[in-house]
Amino acid sequence: MSTEKAEALVLRVIDFSETSAVVTLFSREFGKIAGLAKGARRPKGPFESALDLLSRVRLVFLRKSSDALDLLTEAKLEKRFRTASRDLSHLYGAYYVAELLNELTHDFDPHPELFDLAVDTLEKLGSASISSGIVILRFELTALRMLGHLPSTRECVECGKSIAGERRTAFGLSSGGVLCEACRPGKRHVVSLSKEAVTWIETLVEPGEAWITKPLERRQAGELRGAVSQYMSHVLGHKPRMLEYIGLPSASALA
Ligand SMILES: [Zn+2]
């Protein structure tokens, strides 16, 4: 058993007894961790009410060597999630981020860049000046890229043929990317994407923040939301619980 320290986001809190809770966190150093927090529900305990959903904390825990649950010993609050927006979609978006981090990652499989992306996404959802829909879409696609699930957008995933320049492209959910005309027949779970939507997917996963100011038409917003929802459900093997609360991405100035 060793004592570890980590910076972490609280993904899930399940009451375990009158004073304790089982808490799932996504840490920068270790990836996902689940542990028992004794006294978590006591206001003056070692956690000082830091273990709220989506809080960012400095965590100390005892890592068990077997399959036993790790023991959380201390958590100091760094930042509680708050949103300045009165629009509930920002809060639901943050819950969706927690759900995806929990479902897309494994225990003790660290992805520090994904942790940083999640922190940045929660910051943006905390602001009322940017549409939650586009922030979520960028989180989903970038998280998929970081975890090796990003769909191929330029070359056919089956044969490698370049398909840049086509007005509409077939996107195979099971294949994990775009399909050329020769490879498409017979494939199941295929959606059709416009050239603009494909370009948007590429913009959203680029480093930098060009996506914040790029104008997005309503038609493409619906198309992108639909395709990413289907692809995410496909990757997870089921529809994420919070997905139906996620709004359409819209131009950046809208909340
Ligand atoms: Zn092909």
py3Dmol code that shows the C-alpha trace and the ligand (Angstrom):
import py3Dmol

protein = """\
ATOM      1  CA  MET A   1       0.000   0.000   0.000  1.00  0.00           C
ATOM      2  CA  SER A   2       1.453   3.375  -0.959  1.00  0.00           C
ATOM      3  CA  THR A   3       0.394   6.950  -0.386  1.00  0.00           C
ATOM      4  CA  GLU A   4      -0.185   8.907  -3.590  1.00  0.00           C
ATOM      5  CA  LYS A   5      -1.049  12.492  -4.396  1.00  0.00           C
ATOM      6  CA  ALA A   6      -3.013  13.651  -7.386  1.00  0.00           C
ATOM      7  CA  GLU A   7      -4.906  16.505  -8.927  1.00  0.00           C
ATOM      8  CA  ALA A   8      -8.367  15.197  -9.747  1.00  0.00           C
ATOM      9  CA  LEU A   9     -11.911  15.941 -10.852  1.00  0.00           C
ATOM     10  CA  VAL A  10     -14.799  14.355  -8.950  1.00  0.00           C
ATOM     11  CA  LEU A  11     -16.885  12.298 -11.397  1.00  0.00           C
ATOM     12  CA  ARG A  12     -19.261  10.447  -9.114  1.00  0.00           C
ATOM     13  CA  VAL A  13     -20.139  10.317  -5.437  1.00  0.00           C
ATOM     14  CA  ILE A  14     -22.170   7.437  -4.010  1.00  0.00           C
ATOM     15  CA  ASP A  15     -23.165   7.524  -0.353  1.00  0.00           C
ATOM     16  CA  PHE A  16     -21.774   4.494   1.387  1.00  0.00           C
ATOM     17  CA  SER A  17     -22.861   5.016   4.969  1.00  0.00           C
ATOM     18  CA  GLU A  18     -24.075   7.900   7.054  1.00  0.00           C
ATOM     19  CA  THR A  19     -20.650   9.518   6.922  1.00  0.00           C
ATOM     20  CA  SER A  20     -18.747   7.809   4.093  1.00  0.00           C
ATOM     21  CA  ALA A  21     -18.921   7.774   0.318  1.00  0.00           C
ATOM     22  CA  VAL A  22     -17.446   5.884  -2.594  1.00  0.00           C
ATOM     23  CA  VAL A  23     -15.983   8.485  -4.910  1.00  0.00           C
ATOM     24  CA  THR A  24     -14.846   8.135  -8.519  1.00  0.00           C
ATOM     25  CA  LEU A  25     -12.341  10.712  -9.734  1.00  0.00           C
ATOM     26  CA  PHE A  26     -10.384  11.376 -12.888  1.00  0.00           C
ATOM     27  CA  SER A  27      -6.855  12.348 -11.931  1.00  0.00           C
ATOM     28  CA  ARG A  28      -4.139  13.970 -13.985  1.00  0.00           C
ATOM     29  CA  GLU A  29      -1.468  11.620 -12.658  1.00  0.00           C
ATOM     30  CA  PHE A  30      -3.215   8.232 -12.512  1.00  0.00           C
ATOM     31  CA  GLY A  31      -6.305   8.446 -14.676  1.00  0.00           C
ATOM     32  CA  LYS A  32      -9.505   7.175 -13.118  1.00  0.00           C
ATOM     33  CA  ILE A  33      -9.511   6.268  -9.424  1.00  0.00           C
ATOM     34  CA  ALA A  34     -12.348   4.982  -7.255  1.00  0.00           C
ATOM     35  CA  GLY A  35     -11.965   5.024  -3.506  1.00  0.00           C
ATOM     36  CA  LEU A  36     -13.701   4.992  -0.201  1.00  0.00           C
ATOM     37  CA  ALA A  37     -13.755   8.350   1.565  1.00  0.00           C
ATOM     38  CA  LYS A  38     -14.445   7.817   5.250  1.00  0.00           C
ATOM     39  CA  GLY A  39     -15.971  10.883   6.791  1.00  0.00           C
ATOM     40  CA  ALA A  40     -16.615  12.454   3.383  1.00  0.00           C
ATOM     41  CA  ARG A  41     -20.091  13.488   4.437  1.00  0.00           C
ATOM     42  CA  ARG A  42     -19.012  15.111   7.675  1.00  0.00           C
ATOM     43  CA  PRO A  43     -18.579  18.863   7.127  1.00  0.00           C
ATOM     44  CA  LYS A  44     -15.507  19.021   9.361  1.00  0.00           C
ATOM     45  CA  GLY A  45     -13.931  15.745   8.223  1.00  0.00           C
ATOM     46  CA  PRO A  46     -10.696  15.343   6.241  1.00  0.00           C
ATOM     47  CA  PHE A  47     -12.491  16.303   3.033  1.00  0.00           C
ATOM     48  CA  GLU A  48     -14.115  19.546   4.179  1.00  0.00           C
ATOM     49  CA  SER A  49     -16.971  19.106   1.714  1.00  0.00           C
ATOM     50  CA  ALA A  50     -14.483  19.114  -1.175  1.00  0.00           C
ATOM     51  CA  LEU A  51     -15.880  15.959  -2.755  1.00  0.00           C
ATOM     52  CA  ASP A  52     -18.774  17.438  -4.698  1.00  0.00           C
ATOM     53  CA  LEU A  53     -19.526  16.399  -8.257  1.00  0.00           C
ATOM     54  CA  LEU A  54     -17.156  18.180 -10.699  1.00  0.00           C
ATOM     55  CA  SER A  55     -14.996  19.759  -8.023  1.00  0.00           C
ATOM     56  CA  ARG A  56     -11.291  19.937  -8.787  1.00  0.00           C
ATOM     57  CA  VAL A  57      -9.315  18.735  -5.775  1.00  0.00           C
ATOM     58  CA  ARG A  58      -5.838  17.939  -4.527  1.00  0.00           C
ATOM     59  CA  LEU A  59      -6.210  14.384  -3.427  1.00  0.00           C
ATOM     60  CA  VAL A  60      -4.227  12.104  -1.129  1.00  0.00           C
ATOM     61  CA  PHE A  61      -5.046   8.400  -1.281  1.00  0.00           C
ATOM     62  CA  LEU A  62      -3.758   5.020  -0.266  1.00  0.00           C
ATOM     63  CA  ARG A  63      -3.372   2.815  -3.282  1.00  0.00           C
ATOM     64  CA  LYS A  64      -4.279  -0.774  -2.539  1.00  0.00           C
ATOM     65  CA  SER A  65      -2.242  -3.415  -4.268  1.00  0.00           C
ATOM     66  CA  SER A  66      -5.147  -5.808  -4.874  1.00  0.00           C
ATOM     67  CA  ASP A  67      -8.591  -5.259  -6.340  1.00  0.00           C
ATOM     68  CA  ALA A  68      -9.696  -3.667  -3.058  1.00  0.00           C
ATOM     69  CA  LEU A  69     -11.049  -0.151  -3.239  1.00  0.00           C
ATOM     70  CA  ASP A  70      -8.412   2.543  -2.710  1.00  0.00           C
ATOM     71  CA  LEU A  71      -8.751   4.602   0.418  1.00  0.00           C
ATOM     72  CA  LEU A  72      -9.064   8.365  -0.018  1.00  0.00           C
ATOM     73  CA  THR A  73      -7.484  10.056   2.966  1.00  0.00           C
ATOM     74  CA  GLU A  74      -7.629  13.774   2.183  1.00  0.00           C
ATOM     75  CA  ALA A  75      -8.993  16.179  -0.399  1.00  0.00           C
ATOM     76  CA  LYS A  76      -8.420  19.905  -0.638  1.00  0.00           C
ATOM     77  CA  LEU A  77     -10.760  21.886  -2.822  1.00  0.00           C
ATOM     78  CA  GLU A  78      -9.070  23.749  -5.677  1.00  0.00           C
ATOM     79  CA  LYS A  79     -12.168  24.790  -7.537  1.00  0.00           C
ATOM     80  CA  ARG A  80     -15.843  24.017  -7.295  1.00  0.00           C
ATOM     81  CA  PHE A  81     -17.766  23.867 -10.595  1.00  0.00           C
ATOM     82  CA  ARG A  82     -20.018  26.878 -10.962  1.00  0.00           C
ATOM     83  CA  THR A  83     -21.619  28.257 -14.067  1.00  0.00           C
ATOM     84  CA  ALA A  84     -22.443  31.908 -14.608  1.00  0.00           C
ATOM     85  CA  SER A  85     -24.986  30.921 -17.239  1.00  0.00           C
ATOM     86  CA  ARG A  86     -28.639  30.714 -16.272  1.00  0.00           C
ATOM     87  CA  ASP A  87     -29.051  28.263 -19.126  1.00  0.00           C
ATOM     88  CA  LEU A  88     -29.154  24.745 -17.639  1.00  0.00           C
ATOM     89  CA  SER A  89     -27.401  23.334 -20.708  1.00  0.00           C
ATOM     90  CA  HIS A  90     -24.072  24.459 -19.210  1.00  0.00           C
ATOM     91  CA  LEU A  91     -24.667  22.432 -16.046  1.00  0.00           C
ATOM     92  CA  TYR A  92     -25.946  19.408 -17.993  1.00  0.00           C
ATOM     93  CA  GLY A  93     -22.943  19.740 -20.289  1.00  0.00           C
ATOM     94  CA  ALA A  94     -20.638  19.506 -17.267  1.00  0.00           C
ATOM     95  CA  TYR A  95     -22.470  16.375 -16.046  1.00  0.00           C
ATOM     96  CA  TYR A  96     -22.029  14.927 -19.526  1.00  0.00           C
ATOM     97  CA  VAL A  97     -18.263  15.614 -19.373  1.00  0.00           C
ATOM     98  CA  ALA A  98     -18.130  13.684 -16.067  1.00  0.00           C
ATOM     99  CA  GLU A  99     -20.117  10.811 -17.571  1.00  0.00           C
ATOM    100  CA  LEU A 100     -17.818  10.573 -20.607  1.00  0.00           C
ATOM    101  CA  LEU A 101     -14.620  10.707 -18.524  1.00  0.00           C
ATOM    102  CA  ASN A 102     -15.996   7.902 -16.387  1.00  0.00           C
ATOM    103  CA  GLU A 103     -17.076   5.769 -19.329  1.00  0.00           C
ATOM    104  CA  LEU A 104     -14.275   6.384 -21.822  1.00  0.00           C
ATOM    105  CA  THR A 105     -11.339   5.814 -19.446  1.00  0.00           C
ATOM    106  CA  HIS A 106     -10.032   2.952 -17.318  1.00  0.00           C
ATOM    107  CA  ASP A 107      -8.681   2.869 -13.768  1.00  0.00           C
ATOM    108  CA  PHE A 108      -5.016   3.847 -13.509  1.00  0.00           C
ATOM    109  CA  ASP A 109      -4.711   4.632 -17.216  1.00  0.00           C
ATOM    110  CA  PRO A 110      -3.469   8.241 -17.129  1.00  0.00           C
ATOM    111  CA  HIS A 111      -4.214  10.771 -19.872  1.00  0.00           C
ATOM    112  CA  PRO A 112      -2.914  14.107 -18.536  1.00  0.00           C
ATOM    113  CA  GLU A 113      -3.857  15.898 -21.772  1.00  0.00           C
ATOM    114  CA  LEU A 114      -7.443  14.680 -21.364  1.00  0.00           C
ATOM    115  CA  PHE A 115      -7.461  15.934 -17.779  1.00  0.00           C
ATOM    116  CA  ASP A 116      -6.319  19.371 -18.988  1.00  0.00           C
ATOM    117  CA  LEU A 117      -8.976  19.337 -21.718  1.00  0.00           C
ATOM    118  CA  ALA A 118     -11.657  18.496 -19.130  1.00  0.00           C
ATOM    119  CA  VAL A 119     -10.517  21.324 -16.838  1.00  0.00           C
ATOM    120  CA  ASP A 120     -10.553  23.765 -19.772  1.00  0.00           C
ATOM    121  CA  THR A 121     -13.995  22.516 -20.850  1.00  0.00           C
ATOM    122  CA  LEU A 122     -15.431  23.019 -17.348  1.00  0.00           C
ATOM    123  CA  GLU A 123     -13.936  26.540 -17.280  1.00  0.00           C
ATOM    124  CA  LYS A 124     -15.675  27.324 -20.561  1.00  0.00           C
ATOM    125  CA  LEU A 125     -18.968  25.800 -19.383  1.00  0.00           C
ATOM    126  CA  GLY A 126     -18.656  27.983 -16.309  1.00  0.00           C
ATOM    127  CA  SER A 127     -18.678  31.042 -18.513  1.00  0.00           C
ATOM    128  CA  ALA A 128     -21.955  32.419 -19.834  1.00  0.00           C
ATOM    129  CA  SER A 129     -20.346  33.927 -22.928  1.00  0.00           C
ATOM    130  CA  ILE A 130     -19.904  30.805 -25.021  1.00  0.00           C
ATOM    131  CA  SER A 131     -22.421  28.277 -26.323  1.00  0.00           C
ATOM    132  CA  SER A 132     -22.336  25.061 -24.294  1.00  0.00           C
ATOM    133  CA  GLY A 133     -23.185  23.004 -27.384  1.00  0.00           C
ATOM    134  CA  ILE A 134     -19.995  23.850 -29.258  1.00  0.00           C
ATOM    135  CA  VAL A 135     -17.841  23.478 -26.125  1.00  0.00           C
ATOM    136  CA  ILE A 136     -19.240  19.977 -25.622  1.00  0.00           C
ATOM    137  CA  LEU A 137     -18.745  18.993 -29.239  1.00  0.00           C
ATOM    138  CA  ARG A 138     -15.104  20.065 -29.098  1.00  0.00           C
ATOM    139  CA  PHE A 139     -14.652  18.122 -25.840  1.00  0.00           C
ATOM    140  CA  GLU A 140     -16.176  14.964 -27.317  1.00  0.00           C
ATOM    141  CA  LEU A 141     -14.139  15.007 -30.515  1.00  0.00           C
ATOM    142  CA  THR A 142     -10.859  15.963 -28.835  1.00  0.00           C
ATOM    143  CA  ALA A 143     -11.366  13.325 -26.124  1.00  0.00           C
ATOM    144  CA  LEU A 144     -12.001  10.736 -28.855  1.00  0.00           C
ATOM    145  CA  ARG A 145      -8.811  11.845 -30.605  1.00  0.00           C
ATOM    146  CA  MET A 146      -6.766  11.603 -27.399  1.00  0.00           C
ATOM    147  CA  LEU A 147      -8.113   8.124 -26.707  1.00  0.00           C
ATOM    148  CA  GLY A 148      -7.475   6.893 -30.240  1.00  0.00           C
ATOM    149  CA  HIS A 149     -11.070   6.842 -31.469  1.00  0.00           C
ATOM    150  CA  LEU A 150     -11.030   9.905 -33.695  1.00  0.00           C
ATOM    151  CA  PRO A 151     -12.689   9.141 -37.004  1.00  0.00           C
ATOM    152  CA  SER A 152     -10.591   9.412 -40.126  1.00  0.00           C
ATOM    153  CA  THR A 153     -11.890  12.343 -42.216  1.00  0.00           C
ATOM    154  CA  ARG A 154      -9.540  12.547 -45.221  1.00  0.00           C
ATOM    155  CA  GLU A 155      -8.901   9.006 -46.366  1.00  0.00           C
ATOM    156  CA  CYS A 156     -11.236   6.060 -46.670  1.00  0.00           C
ATOM    157  CA  VAL A 157     -10.746   3.960 -43.512  1.00  0.00           C
ATOM    158  CA  GLU A 158     -11.019   0.767 -45.531  1.00  0.00           C
ATOM    159  CA  CYS A 159      -8.761   1.339 -48.549  1.00  0.00           C
ATOM    160  CA  GLY A 160      -6.931   4.602 -47.829  1.00  0.00           C
ATOM    161  CA  LYS A 161      -8.206   6.386 -50.932  1.00  0.00           C
ATOM    162  CA  SER A 162      -8.290  10.181 -50.520  1.00  0.00           C
ATOM    163  CA  ILE A 163     -11.843  11.533 -50.433  1.00  0.00           C
ATOM    164  CA  ALA A 164     -11.164  15.179 -49.782  1.00  0.00           C
ATOM    165  CA  GLY A 165     -13.304  17.452 -51.925  1.00  0.00           C
ATOM    166  CA  GLU A 166     -16.459  15.317 -52.117  1.00  0.00           C
ATOM    167  CA  ARG A 167     -19.680  17.256 -51.451  1.00  0.00           C
ATOM    168  CA  ARG A 168     -21.074  14.537 -49.224  1.00  0.00           C
ATOM    169  CA  THR A 169     -19.144  11.741 -47.585  1.00  0.00           C
ATOM    170  CA  ALA A 170     -20.285   8.454 -46.102  1.00  0.00           C
ATOM    171  CA  PHE A 171     -19.179   8.094 -42.509  1.00  0.00           C
ATOM    172  CA  GLY A 172     -19.051   4.553 -41.148  1.00  0.00           C
ATOM    173  CA  LEU A 173     -19.699   4.443 -37.387  1.00  0.00           C
ATOM    174  CA  SER A 174     -18.394   0.885 -37.083  1.00  0.00           C
ATOM    175  CA  SER A 175     -15.551   1.469 -39.527  1.00  0.00           C
ATOM    176  CA  GLY A 176     -14.464   4.537 -37.540  1.00  0.00           C
ATOM    177  CA  GLY A 177     -14.303   7.078 -40.340  1.00  0.00           C
ATOM    178  CA  VAL A 178     -15.184   8.107 -43.859  1.00  0.00           C
ATOM    179  CA  LEU A 179     -15.738   5.567 -46.620  1.00  0.00           C
ATOM    180  CA  CYS A 180     -15.158   5.904 -50.364  1.00  0.00           C
ATOM    181  CA  GLU A 181     -17.855   4.983 -52.880  1.00  0.00           C
ATOM    182  CA  ALA A 182     -16.259   1.634 -53.580  1.00  0.00           C
ATOM    183  CA  CYS A 183     -16.063   0.641 -49.912  1.00  0.00           C
ATOM    184  CA  ARG A 184     -19.440   1.937 -48.763  1.00  0.00           C
ATOM    185  CA  PRO A 185     -21.801  -0.727 -50.177  1.00  0.00           C
ATOM    186  CA  GLY A 186     -22.771  -3.380 -47.671  1.00  0.00           C
ATOM    187  CA  LYS A 187     -21.538  -1.391 -44.641  1.00  0.00           C
ATOM    188  CA  ARG A 188     -23.959  -1.013 -41.737  1.00  0.00           C
ATOM    189  CA  HIS A 189     -24.245   2.032 -39.460  1.00  0.00           C
ATOM    190  CA  VAL A 190     -23.338   4.610 -42.087  1.00  0.00           C
ATOM    191  CA  VAL A 191     -24.329   8.283 -41.894  1.00  0.00           C
ATOM    192  CA  SER A 192     -23.899  10.865 -44.632  1.00  0.00           C
ATOM    193  CA  LEU A 193     -21.918  14.014 -43.815  1.00  0.00           C
ATOM    194  CA  SER A 194     -21.630  17.245 -45.793  1.00  0.00           C
ATOM    195  CA  LYS A 195     -18.206  18.588 -46.693  1.00  0.00           C
ATOM    196  CA  GLU A 196     -18.805  21.474 -44.254  1.00  0.00           C
ATOM    197  CA  ALA A 197     -19.514  19.098 -41.370  1.00  0.00           C
ATOM    198  CA  VAL A 198     -16.347  17.114 -42.091  1.00  0.00           C
ATOM    199  CA  THR A 199     -14.330  20.367 -42.122  1.00  0.00           C
ATOM    200  CA  TRP A 200     -15.906  21.322 -38.800  1.00  0.00           C
ATOM    201  CA  ILE A 201     -14.848  18.049 -37.222  1.00  0.00           C
ATOM    202  CA  GLU A 202     -11.285  18.829 -38.322  1.00  0.00           C
ATOM    203  CA  THR A 203     -11.484  22.386 -36.934  1.00  0.00           C
ATOM    204  CA  LEU A 204     -12.761  21.195 -33.551  1.00  0.00           C
ATOM    205  CA  VAL A 205      -9.852  18.829 -32.939  1.00  0.00           C
ATOM    206  CA  GLU A 206      -7.146  21.266 -34.050  1.00  0.00           C
ATOM    207  CA  PRO A 207      -5.076  22.766 -31.246  1.00  0.00           C
ATOM    208  CA  GLY A 208      -5.899  26.401 -30.595  1.00  0.00           C
ATOM    209  CA  GLU A 209      -9.252  28.108 -30.415  1.00  0.00           C
ATOM    210  CA  ALA A 210     -10.219  28.849 -34.024  1.00  0.00           C
ATOM    211  CA  TRP A 211     -13.462  26.939 -33.350  1.00  0.00           C
ATOM    212  CA  ILE A 212     -14.650  29.621 -30.923  1.00  0.00           C
ATOM    213  CA  THR A 213     -14.999  32.316 -33.567  1.00  0.00           C
ATOM    214  CA  LYS A 214     -15.765  30.268 -36.696  1.00  0.00           C
ATOM    215  CA  PRO A 215     -19.367  30.835 -37.794  1.00  0.00           C
ATOM    216  CA  LEU A 216     -21.562  27.738 -37.607  1.00  0.00           C
ATOM    217  CA  GLU A 217     -24.761  27.396 -39.613  1.00  0.00           C
ATOM    218  CA  ARG A 218     -27.757  25.851 -37.947  1.00  0.00           C
ATOM    219  CA  ARG A 219     -27.990  23.055 -40.496  1.00  0.00           C
ATOM    220  CA  GLN A 220     -24.410  21.982 -39.890  1.00  0.00           C
ATOM    221  CA  ALA A 221     -24.928  22.282 -36.144  1.00  0.00           C
ATOM    222  CA  GLY A 222     -27.728  19.720 -36.314  1.00  0.00           C
ATOM    223  CA  GLU A 223     -25.754  17.495 -38.635  1.00  0.00           C
ATOM    224  CA  LEU A 224     -22.644  17.565 -36.425  1.00  0.00           C
ATOM    225  CA  ARG A 225     -24.589  16.980 -33.219  1.00  0.00           C
ATOM    226  CA  GLY A 226     -26.405  14.029 -34.790  1.00  0.00           C
ATOM    227  CA  ALA A 227     -23.262  12.405 -36.187  1.00  0.00           C
ATOM    228  CA  VAL A 228     -21.194  12.828 -33.014  1.00  0.00           C
ATOM    229  CA  SER A 229     -24.070  11.538 -30.845  1.00  0.00           C
ATOM    230  CA  GLN A 230     -24.315   8.433 -32.991  1.00  0.00           C
ATOM    231  CA  TYR A 231     -20.574   7.907 -33.055  1.00  0.00           C
ATOM    232  CA  MET A 232     -20.179   8.418 -29.293  1.00  0.00           C
ATOM    233  CA  SER A 233     -23.029   5.962 -28.614  1.00  0.00           C
ATOM    234  CA  HIS A 234     -21.338   3.528 -30.952  1.00  0.00           C
ATOM    235  CA  VAL A 235     -17.933   3.838 -29.227  1.00  0.00           C
ATOM    236  CA  LEU A 236     -19.508   3.389 -25.763  1.00  0.00           C
ATOM    237  CA  GLY A 237     -21.870   0.641 -26.851  1.00  0.00           C
ATOM    238  CA  HIS A 238     -24.873   2.560 -25.523  1.00  0.00           C
ATOM    239  CA  LYS A 239     -26.362   6.033 -25.552  1.00  0.00           C
ATOM    240  CA  PRO A 240     -24.819   8.248 -22.822  1.00  0.00           C
ATOM    241  CA  ARG A 241     -27.376   9.094 -20.146  1.00  0.00           C
ATOM    242  CA  MET A 242     -26.874  12.887 -20.317  1.00  0.00           C
ATOM    243  CA  LEU A 243     -26.831  13.036 -24.118  1.00  0.00           C
ATOM    244  CA  GLU A 244     -30.475  14.029 -24.500  1.00  0.00           C
ATOM    245  CA  TYR A 245     -29.839  17.165 -22.415  1.00  0.00           C
ATOM    246  CA  ILE A 246     -27.040  18.406 -24.648  1.00  0.00           C
ATOM    247  CA  GLY A 247     -28.089  21.346 -26.795  1.00  0.00           C
ATOM    248  CA  LEU A 248     -27.244  22.060 -30.390  1.00  0.00           C
ATOM    249  CA  PRO A 249     -23.929  23.821 -30.924  1.00  0.00           C
ATOM    250  CA  SER A 250     -24.457  27.407 -31.951  1.00  0.00           C
ATOM    251  CA  ALA A 251     -22.425  30.475 -32.793  1.00  0.00           C
ATOM    252  CA  SER A 252     -19.992  31.314 -30.052  1.00  0.00           C
ATOM    253  CA  ALA A 253     -21.610  34.460 -28.698  1.00  0.00           C
ATOM    254  CA  LEU A 254     -24.816  32.664 -27.807  1.00  0.00           C
ATOM    255  CA  ALA A 255     -25.326  31.020 -24.447  1.00  0.00           C
TER     256      ALA A 255
END
"""
ligand_1 = """\
1
ZN
Zn -12.366 2.820 -49.800
"""
view = py3Dmol.view(width=600, height=400)
view.addModel(protein, "pdb")
view.setStyle({"model": 0}, {"cartoon": {"style": "trace"}})
view.addModel(ligand_1, "xyz")
view.setStyle({"model": 1}, {"stick": {}})
view.zoomTo()
view.show()
